[in-house]
Amino acid sequence: MSRNLIDRRFRVAAAVVMAAVCFVVNVGVKAYSLDEKKKENRKKEETFTRPKPTRPIKPEIPGANRYRQDKIFLEYADSLYKISTFDTIERQILKGNVEFRQAGMWMYCDSAYYYPELNSLDAFGNVKMEQGDTLFVFADKLYYEGNIRMARLKNGPSRNKVELINRDVTLTTDSLDYDLGLDLGWYEKWGTIDDKVNTLTSLYGEYSPGTKNADFYHDVVLVNNEDGFTMLTDTLHYNTDTHIARIESRTEIQGESDTIITTRGLYDTQLGNAELLTRSVIIHRDSTGNVTTLEGDSIIYDKQKRISRAYMFRDPLKHGMPMVLTDTAHKTTIIGGYGVYNDSTREALSTIYPLLMEYSQNDTLFLRADTIKTYIITELVNAGR
C-alpha cells in the first residue's frame, strides 16, 4: 500500500473523530444551559425562606376517643409489619411487648396478628387481660373479636393453664371463653374455682365476675377449705361472695360426723347452715360409730348449734310424709309431723301426732302422746362401792 493512500485514510478517520467530539460537546452545552435555566426558574418561584426546625419532630398518636366500647386500639409494639392477604384484608404482625386496649380492658402479649378492618386480633405468648385492679386473665393464646367483645383463651407453652383472677376468686382451666359484654366466662372441659372458702370443680362451669355467680354442671365437687367437708352433685349454683350453694339435683354433703342427702335446697358453706326443701335425710355419727338419722319433707339444719328441725308438708298437693328420727344405738324411732334433734345433747322432741317405737326387746313398744321428748340419762357410778 502506497504512502499517499495511508495518509488519506488517516485524515478521513481524524475528521470523523473530530465531528463526533464536536457533537458531544454541543449536546453537553445545550443540556447544561437547559439545567441552568431550570435552576433560575425555581429561584424565581421561591419567594420565601424556609424556616428551620426549632425542636425534634416525634410521631404522635392520632387524636381519638380511646375509651370507645366498639374499637380495638393498638397502643404499643416493638416492631410492626403489614401484610395484605389474598382477600385484601390488612394483617399487621406485631412483636415484642405488644399492648392493645378496648374501652377499659387492656391486653398484653409477646406477639400478635392484628386485623384493623375486622377489629380483631390473635395474641400469642404470655397473654394477659387486665381490667382495673379487680380482673386479670392469663393465658398462652387469645383470639379476640372486638365487634362482639368475645375472647377465647387457651393454654400453651408460656402458660400451662388459663387463669381468671377476680379479687379472691381464681378460675383455672385449659380453655376459657369470656364474653366481655355479658361479663361471663365459661369452660367446657373441666375447670376449678377457688374463692379461699371452697374449691369447686366440674366438667362444665360458668362464672360472672360482676355478679359473683357461678354455675356448675356434671360431676360437681365442692370441698370446703377450712373443715374439709365435701359436696357431691351434678348441678350446683354458687355465689363466691356469699358462699351460699343452691342445690337443684341429688346432692350428698359429707362432713366429719354428718352426712346430708337432698335434692333441693340452700347450703351456707361458710357457716354450715342448710335449708333443705325436699325430702331429705341427715345422718349423724358419734365417736363410737352409732348412727342417728333424721328424715323430713323439709329440714332446717344449724351446724354450729348441731340442731336440726324436720317438717312434714301440710299441703296435700305435695304428698307430705311424716318426719322420722331413728336412734340406732338405743333402738328407738319417733314419727311425727314435726321434730327437733340436738346432736350435741342427744335430745329429741316431736309434736303433731307423734309416735314412739322402742324395739330393744323382742316386742316393740309403741307410745302415743301430744308431745314426745327423749333424752339420755347418765348415772354416775361410785367406784368405791
Buried (B, 14 or more C-beta within 10 A) or exposed (E): EEEEEEEEEEEEEEEEEEEEEEEEEEEEEEEEEEEEEEEEEEEEEEEEEEEEEEEEEEEEEEEEEEEEEEBBBBBEBEEBEEEEEEEEEEBBBBBEEBBBBBBEBBBBBBBBBBBBEBBBBBBBBBBBBBBEEEBBBBBBBBBBBBEEBBBBBBBBEBBEBBBBBBBEBBBBBBBBBBBBEEBBBBBBEBBBBBBEEBBBBBBBBBBBBEEBBBBBBEEBBBBBEEEEBEBBBBBBBBBBEEBBBBBBEBBEBBBEEBBBBBBBBBBBBEEBBBBBBBBBBBBBBEEEEEEBBBBBBBBBBBBEEBBBBBBBBEEEEEEBEBBBBBBEEBEBBBBBBBBBBBBEEBBBBBBBBBBBBBEEEEEEEEEEEEEBBBEEEEEEEEEEE
